Amino acid sequence: MNLKDILVATALASISGAALADAATEKTVETEVCYGVAKAGHNDCSDSSCLHDCSESSKVDNDPNEWMAVPKGTCTQMGGVLRAQPYACQADEQTETSVKSAQMGERLFNQGDHTRGIPACSSCHGVAGDSQNADYPKLSGQFGKYLDSQLRAFRDASRPSPVMVAAAKSLNDEDIANVVQYLVQPSTTAVPATVQGQADTTGPVTAVTR
């Protein structure tokens, strides 16, 4: 091996050694989960079992619903906030689940499910459970635990009521949970009804939505 070959081999060995050392150092660097600094299109969290399952990839830079792993001590310098991702992810999942449950409950409450013989609850109890008929109780504002127990009692006929037993007999546990979740959500403030942008002068009519 001539001098040139020796020099080339030595240089390559030095470069390879440096690269391996850098890689080893990079692996040992402690990281922290930084909240709100993920880059668009990335899913960079690497030190948590949550692994972005709750939020997928960020849509924009500095997405406040995203996390990324950064070397310890740099998060606040990047404009982010330290956060324990598994806890934050769990909260997001719970919120998303509650929203979906309420949406499904709204559909069942206001439209029913004729394929299973479930009538629309709103036909008697009013939109969002805000009954205006003294013969049918208001359901909005009731405690969730009470609504759940009464629907189950009607379903198994332990609380006798021909109308409600017939209406509730086909409800499953998920249906009950969804309807309850819908009814315990805060209602939108009532607003005056209008016709073609003009105030309705026939009487104090309000529309309550959820």
N, C-alpha and C positions, 0 to 999 in steps of 0.2 A: 504494500500500500504506500503510495507516494505521499509527499507532504500535503498536496492539495486535497487528496481524499481524506487524510486525517483531519484537516481543518474543517472540511464539510461535515464529516461525521460528528466532530466535537460540537459544531454549531447546532446541528440537528438535535443532538442529545440535550444540549442546554435548553433549546426551545421547548422540547417535549417535557423536560423536567419542570420547567417554569409553568407550562400549561397544566401539568398534573398538580403542581403545588397550588396554583390558583383555584383549580377545581375543588381540591380538598378543602381549601380555606372557605370557598363559597358555600360548601355543604355544611360547614360547621358554624357559619354565621347565624346567630340567633335572629329570629324574625318576630314581628308583631303584626297583628291584624289591624290594618288601617282602614277606617270607615270613610267612604266618600271620595276616594281618589282613583278608582279603577279606570283604566283607559278604555275608550270606546271599542267594542267588539271583543274585549278580553274577559277572561274568567280566571283571574290570577291568584285567588286565595289558595295557599298550599299548606298551611299549617293548622287546618281545622277539619274535623270530620264532616262539617257541614258542606264543604266543597261547592258552594254556590247553588246547591240544588233548589233553594227557595227563590233565587233571583236570576238565575241563568246568566247571560252575558250582559254587560253594561251597554246601553244604547248610546250614551254620550260620555265625554270625559267628565270627571268629577261627578259622576252619578251619585246622588246622596243615598241611593239604595244598594250600593255596591261596596265590596271590600277588596283589598289586595294585600298580599304579604310584602312587607318591607323590612329592611334591617332595623333592629331595635334602635330607638332614639331618633328616627327620621320622620315618623308619621306626622307630628305636629308641624315640622318644617315644610311638609308638603301640603299643608292646609287641611289635613284630615283630622279625624278624632279617633282615639283608641277605642276599640269596641271588642267585646267578647263575641265573636261571630256566632257560635252555636246558640247563644241566648237570643241575639238579634234575629237570627234566622228563624228560630222557633216562634218568636213574636210575629214575624211576617207571615209565617205559615198559618198561625192561628187566626190572624186578621183576615187573610185571604179565604180561609175555610169558613169563617163566620159570614163574610160577604156572600160567598157562593151559596151557603145554606139559606141565608135570608132571601136571596134571589129566587131560589127554588121554592121556598116557602111562599113568597109573594105570588108566584105563578099558580101554585096549587090553591092558595087561599082565594085568589080572584078569578081563576079559570076552572078550578076543579080538574078532575081527570075522568072523563066519561068512559074511557076504556076500562076503568076499574070501578066504575059506579060511585065515584066520589064527587059530590056536588060542589059548586063554588061556595065557599063559606061567606063570601061578600054578598051573596044574594039575600042573606038574612041579616048578617052582622055588619054590613056596610063596608065600603072601601077602607082598607087598613084596619078593619075592626072598629071603626068609628060609627057605630050604629046610631041612627037617628030615629029608630023605632023602639018605643018603650017595651014592645013585646020581645025584643031580642037584645040581650045585654051587650054593652060595649066590651070589646076584648082588648083594645089598645090600652096600654098603661097597666095591664094586669101583670102580676109577677109570673116570670117564666115557669117557676116550679109549680105554681098553681095551675097554669094552663096545661102543662105537661101531665100532671096527675089527673086532671079532669078529662082530657082527651083519652087517656088510657082507660079511665073508668067508663066512659061512654063506649069505647071500643069493645071492652069485655062485658058490657051491660051491667056492671056492678053499680052504676048510677043509672037508674031507669029514666029514660026519656025516649019515646018512640022515634022522634025526629033525629035527635043527635046520635042515638045508637045506630040508626040506619046510615047516617052520614059518616060515622067514624069507623064502622066495622071493617072497612077495607084499608084503613090507614096502617102503614107499617111504622116501625120505630123511627126510621129516617124521616118519613113524612111528618111525624109529630114534632121531631126536633127542628125540622126546617120551618114549619109553620110557627112554632114558638119563637124561633130566632127572628123571624120576620116581624112578629107582633111586638117583640120587646125593643125593636129598633126605635130610636127617636123619630117622631113624625115631623114632616115638613110643615112649617107654619102655614095656616090656612090663608088662601088668597082669594080676593073677590073674583067671581066668574065674570067673563066678558063675552060679548058677541061682536065679532068682527072689529075688535079693538075698542068698542064702546062699552061703558059701564052698564051693567044690567040694572035697570031701575025698577024691576018688578018685585024685588024683595032682597033681603040679605042672604044671598046664596053664597056658600063657600065651597071650595074644592080642597079636600085634604089628600095629599099624596104622600107616599113613603119612598 
